Amino acid sequence: MNTERNKRGILGGALLAVALCLGVGNLEAQEGRKALSNPAPAYPEVAKRMRLVGTVKVQILIGTDGRIKETSFVGGHPVLVNAVEEALKNWKYAPSSGETTAQLEFNFHP
């Protein structure tokens, strides 16, 4: 039983590492605009206590000044959505001559 748990822990860690690596590269490909400031959302304490895991998907509209003008959440638990919403307030992209849309995914795991 302990061996089974260790295998799951190792597999989970490996999958998380792969997801993080893929996620960073994927964000740049989706956005098309360089992020100047993109702090990761904090994992809410209540989500940790609930052992809540999941993905939040959000579509954003980036203004010409590089600030996020609009957010439209496509999916995710409300507790995790709130964390992403707060983090996006601090995101900033390089200025551009036009507005840009991007779809982002944030994965939450303890």
Secondary structure as UniProt FT lines:
FT   HELIX           2..31
FT   STRAND          35..37
FT   HELIX           45..49
FT   TURN            50..51
FT   STRAND          54..62
FT   TURN            64..65
FT   STRAND          67..75
FT   HELIX           78..88
FT   TURN            89..90
FT   STRAND          92..93
FT   STRAND          100..108
//
